[in-house]
Amino acid sequence: MWARKSYKKRSYSSEPRELSESIPDAVNFMVGLLSKREYSAKELREKTLKRYTEIATDEALLICQQRGYQSEQRYAEMLVRHMEFALYGPMKLQFEARRKGVDLELVREAAAEVNWEELAYDALVKKYGEQELEYEQRQKALAYLARRGFAAGTCIKAMEELKRRLDEAEE
């Protein structure tokens, strides 16, 4: 009556999977990935090379870029927005851009209007609140901002801005 499901382990072959040479299939694979989120060309290429040959992957990537499905400019803008929203600094942004294979010049152009000092202040207030910090807390706060990718000068300016705003509030 009720068939019992087999609980045998699946056998996976240790042989590498044969790579497809179909360019249209590679394009469809890339479009499927891009329909979920933006990818840099490097990320898209690495993911596609797991299933398709190098020639098919390169041709498919070129087709996707020509048709506007994949854009390094759009990816750079998305990366800047993400880092800004997550309160990360410019050094972390550059690190991520290098890791993802995005041209640093595109990232610099996309990040031209970001106020890093205000962003550092926002990160500081989010972590520690608008309160007077003791010496040890100030050291920890500076280290925290530095770990998030802000330059030392920017970290210090954020601390000074916090002190200035607290002094204004007392008056």
Phi, psi and chi 1 to 4 in degrees:
 res  aa     phi    psi   chi1   chi2   chi3   chi4
   1 MET       -  -68.0 -176.6  168.4  164.0      -
   2 TRP   -96.1  120.5  -66.0   96.3      -      -
   3 ALA   -79.0  134.4      -      -      -      -
   4 ARG   -85.4  133.6 -172.7  169.5  175.8  162.0
   5 LYS   -71.4  143.2 -143.5  176.6 -176.9 -178.1
   6 SER   -80.2  133.7  172.6      -      -      -
   7 TYR  -108.4   22.7  -68.7  104.3      -      -
   8 LYS   -67.1  147.4  -69.8 -177.5 -178.2  177.5
   9 LYS   -72.6  141.7  -70.5 -173.9  177.6 -179.3
  10 ARG   -72.5  142.3  -67.5 -177.6 -177.0  167.6
  11 SER   -97.3  122.7   63.7      -      -      -
  12 TYR  -104.5  133.4  -67.3  103.1      -      -
  13 SER   -78.1  145.3  108.7      -      -      -
  14 SER   -83.2   -4.5   60.2      -      -      -
  15 GLU   -74.9  141.7  -60.1  169.3   16.3      -
  16 PRO   -65.6  146.1   16.3  -22.4      -      -
  17 ARG   -69.7  141.5 -178.3  165.0   46.7 -176.2
  18 GLU   -73.3  131.5 -166.1  168.4  -44.7      -
  19 LEU   -84.2  138.7  -58.8  176.1      -      -
  20 SER   -81.7  149.2  173.2      -      -      -
  21 GLU  -106.3    6.6  -64.8  179.5    8.1      -
  22 SER   -77.3  114.7  171.2      -      -      -
  23 ILE   -69.3  -44.7  -65.5  171.1      -      -
  24 PRO   -59.9  -37.9  -23.7   32.3      -      -
  25 ASP   -66.6  -37.8  -71.8  -12.1      -      -
  26 ALA   -65.6  -39.3      -      -      -      -
  27 VAL   -62.9  -46.0  169.5      -      -      -
  28 ASN   -61.0  -39.2  -73.9  -21.5      -      -
  29 PHE   -62.3  -45.7  177.9   74.1      -      -
  30 MET   -64.8  -42.9  -73.8 -176.4  176.6      -
  31 VAL   -63.3  -37.1  168.9      -      -      -
  32 GLY   -62.0  -42.6      -      -      -      -
  33 LEU   -65.0  -45.7  -70.9  173.3      -      -
  34 LEU   -69.0  -19.7  -70.1  166.5      -      -
  35 SER   -72.3  -20.0   69.4      -      -      -
  36 LYS   -89.7  -39.5  -64.6  175.7 -176.8   86.0
  37 ARG  -164.5  170.2   74.1  169.1 -179.1   94.2
  38 GLU   -76.1  144.8  -71.8  -73.7  -22.4      -
  39 TYR  -130.6  146.9  -75.5   91.0      -      -
  40 SER   -76.0  162.7   68.3      -      -      -
  41 ALA   -60.4  -39.0      -      -      -      -
  42 LYS   -63.8  -46.9  178.0 -175.4  173.7 -170.4
  43 GLU   -61.6  -44.7  -72.7  178.0  -52.9      -
  44 LEU   -63.1  -41.6 -158.4   54.8      -      -
  45 ARG   -64.2  -45.0 -172.9  173.4 -168.7  -77.5
  46 GLU   -61.7  -41.9  -72.9  171.6   -3.9      -
  47 LYS   -67.5  -39.3  -75.8 -171.3  172.3  -70.5
  48 THR   -74.0  -31.2  -51.8      -      -      -
  49 LEU   -64.6  -15.4  -79.7  172.7      -      -
  50 LYS   -73.8  -20.0  -66.9  177.2 -176.8  175.1
  51 ARG  -119.3  -24.1  -65.2  178.3 -179.7 -139.6
  52 TYR  -126.6  158.7  -61.8   93.7      -      -
  53 THR   -68.0  165.9   61.7      -      -      -
  54 GLU   -63.7  -39.9 -160.9  166.2  -29.6      -
  55 ILE   -65.0  -47.6  -65.6  168.5      -      -
  56 ALA   -63.2  -39.9      -      -      -      -
  57 THR   -64.5  -47.0  -61.6      -      -      -
  58 ASP   -65.0  -40.5  -68.4  -20.2      -      -
  59 GLU   -65.5  -43.7  -77.8  -64.6  -43.6      -
  60 ALA   -64.2  -40.5      -      -      -      -
  61 LEU   -63.6  -41.5 -177.3   59.0      -      -
  62 LEU   -61.9  -43.0 -171.9   63.3      -      -
  63 ILE   -63.0  -45.0  -70.5  168.5      -      -
  64 CYS   -61.9  -38.9  -74.6      -      -      -
  65 GLN   -70.4  -40.0  -71.7  173.2  -27.0      -
  66 GLN   -65.3  -37.2  -72.0  171.4  -14.8      -
  67 ARG   -82.3   -5.8  -67.1 -179.7 -178.5  171.5
  68 GLY    85.0   12.4      -      -      -      -
  69 TYR   -73.4  -36.0  -58.5  150.6      -      -
  70 GLN  -121.3  130.4 -165.8  -78.7  -33.9      -
  71 SER  -139.6  124.6  165.0      -      -      -
  72 GLU   -66.4  -36.1  -71.5  -66.3  -71.8      -
  73 GLN   -62.2  -47.5  177.1   68.0   37.3      -
  74 ARG   -63.1  -40.1 -156.5  168.0   51.3 -126.7
  75 TYR   -66.0  -40.8 -175.0   80.4      -      -
  76 ALA   -62.0  -43.0      -      -      -      -
  77 GLU   -63.2  -40.6  -69.3  167.9    0.2      -
  78 MET   -65.0  -41.0 -175.7  -88.2  -47.9      -
  79 LEU   -64.2  -41.8 -175.0   62.7      -      -
  80 VAL   -63.6  -45.8  168.6      -      -      -
  81 ARG   -60.1  -42.1  -81.8 -167.3  -45.2  -87.2
  82 HIS   -63.2  -46.5  169.0   70.4      -      -
  83 MET   -66.1  -37.4  -70.8  -67.4  162.1      -
  84 GLU   -66.6  -44.6 -174.7  178.5    7.6      -
  85 PHE   -64.8  -35.8 -179.1   74.6      -      -
  86 ALA   -84.6    2.8      -      -      -      -
  87 LEU    62.5   45.0  -59.1  175.8      -      -
  88 TYR  -101.8  155.7  -76.7  108.7      -      -
  89 GLY   -91.1  179.9      -      -      -      -
  90 PRO   -67.3  -31.6   22.0  -30.8      -      -
  91 MET   -69.5  -38.7  -69.6 -174.2  -74.2      -
  92 LYS   -65.7  -38.3  173.6   77.2  171.0  176.2
  93 LEU   -61.4  -46.6  173.5   63.3      -      -
  94 GLN   -64.4  -39.2  -72.6  179.9   -5.2      -
  95 PHE   -61.0  -47.2  170.9   77.7      -      -
  96 GLU   -64.2  -39.1  -73.7  -62.5  -40.2      -
  97 ALA   -63.1  -43.7      -      -      -      -
  98 ARG   -63.0  -43.0  -86.6 -168.4 -140.0  100.1
  99 ARG   -63.1  -36.7 -166.4  169.8   71.4   83.7
 100 LYS   -86.9   -5.3  -54.8  -80.0 -174.0  174.1
 101 GLY    79.0   27.9      -      -      -      -
 102 VAL   -95.5  141.0 -178.5      -      -      -
 103 ASP   -62.0  127.0 -177.4   18.0      -      -
 104 LEU   -64.3  -29.0  -69.3  179.4      -      -
 105 GLU   -65.9  -39.5 -167.7   55.3   40.7      -
 106 LEU   -63.3  -39.4  -72.1  174.5      -      -
 107 VAL   -67.6  -42.2  172.6      -      -      -
 108 ARG   -61.4  -41.8  -77.2 -171.0 -163.9  104.1
 109 GLU   -63.3  -42.9  -72.1  173.1   14.0      -
 110 ALA   -68.9  -28.1      -      -      -      -
 111 ALA   -97.5    9.8      -      -      -      -
 112 ALA   -61.5  -32.9      -      -      -      -
 113 GLU   -94.0    1.6  -64.8  179.2   14.5      -
 114 VAL   -77.8  131.3  176.2      -      -      -
 115 ASN   -92.3   97.8 -175.4  -16.4      -      -
 116 TRP   -67.6  -31.9  -62.9  111.7      -      -
 117 GLU   -67.2  -42.1  -68.6  173.1    7.4      -
 118 GLU   -66.7  -37.8 -173.2  176.5  -42.2      -
 119 LEU   -64.7  -40.7 -156.7   61.4      -      -
 120 ALA   -64.3  -41.2      -      -      -      -
 121 TYR   -61.6  -44.5  173.8   78.0      -      -
 122 ASP   -61.0  -41.6  -68.8  -16.5      -      -
 123 ALA   -64.1  -39.8      -      -      -      -
 124 LEU   -63.8  -46.5  179.9   66.7      -      -
 125 VAL   -67.7  -37.3  169.0      -      -      -
 126 LYS   -63.7  -38.9 -177.7  177.8  179.1 -173.6
 127 LYS   -78.7  -45.1  175.3   78.6  173.1  174.9
 128 TYR  -111.0   -9.0  -66.9   96.3      -      -
 129 GLY    77.4  172.6      -      -      -      -
 130 GLU   -90.6   82.7  -70.5 -166.2   44.0      -
 131 GLN  -143.8  160.1   62.7  178.6   -8.7      -
 132 GLU   -70.2  131.6 -172.1   70.5   34.6      -
 133 LEU  -103.3  136.2  -59.9  175.9      -      -
 134 GLU   -72.8  170.9  -62.4  -62.3  -38.8      -
 135 TYR   -55.6  -48.1  177.1   77.5      -      -
 136 GLU   -64.5  -41.4 -125.3  178.2   76.5      -
 137 GLN   -65.0  -37.1  -78.0 -177.1  -51.2      -
 138 ARG   -62.8  -41.5  -76.5 -163.6  -56.4  -94.1
 139 GLN   -63.1  -42.6  -61.4  -55.0  -46.4      -
 140 LYS   -66.3  -38.4  -73.9 -177.9  179.3 -178.6
 141 ALA   -65.7  -41.2      -      -      -      -
 142 LEU   -62.5  -43.4  -71.5  171.2      -      -
 143 ALA   -64.1  -38.6      -      -      -      -
 144 TYR   -60.9  -47.4  167.9   75.4      -      -
 145 LEU   -65.0  -38.7  -68.9  174.6      -      -
 146 ALA   -63.8  -40.1      -      -      -      -
 147 ARG   -65.3  -27.7  -78.4 -168.4  -52.7  -86.5
 148 ARG   -82.3   -0.4  -66.3 -166.3   70.6   78.8
 149 GLY    99.9   19.7      -      -      -      -
 150 PHE   -96.7  145.7  -67.4  100.8      -      -
 151 ALA   -69.7  157.8      -      -      -      -
 152 ALA   -58.1  -44.1      -      -      -      -
 153 GLY   -61.3  -39.3      -      -      -      -
 154 THR   -67.1  -38.7  -53.3      -      -      -
 155 CYS   -62.4  -44.2  -62.5      -      -      -
 156 ILE   -65.8  -41.2  -68.8  169.2      -      -
 157 LYS   -63.3  -35.9  -74.3 -179.7 -178.0  175.6
 158 ALA   -65.0  -40.8      -      -      -      -
 159 MET   -64.9  -41.6  -64.8  -68.2  -71.1      -
 160 GLU   -64.5  -38.8  -70.5  170.4   -8.6      -
 161 GLU   -64.4  -40.2 -179.7   65.4   17.2      -
 162 LEU   -61.2  -46.0  176.8   63.7      -      -
 163 LYS   -63.7  -42.3 -178.4  161.1  177.4   46.2
 164 ARG   -61.7  -45.0 -174.1 -172.6   69.1   73.4
 165 ARG   -67.4  -35.5  -70.7 -173.0 -173.7 -171.1
 166 LEU   -67.8  -38.8  -72.3  172.3      -      -
 167 ASP   -65.2  -39.6  -70.7  -14.9      -      -
 168 GLU   -64.3  -38.6  -78.4 -179.4    1.7      -
 169 ALA   -68.3  -29.6      -      -      -      -
 170 GLU   -73.6  -28.1  -74.5  178.4    4.3      -
 171 GLU   -78.1      -  -67.1  174.5    1.3      -
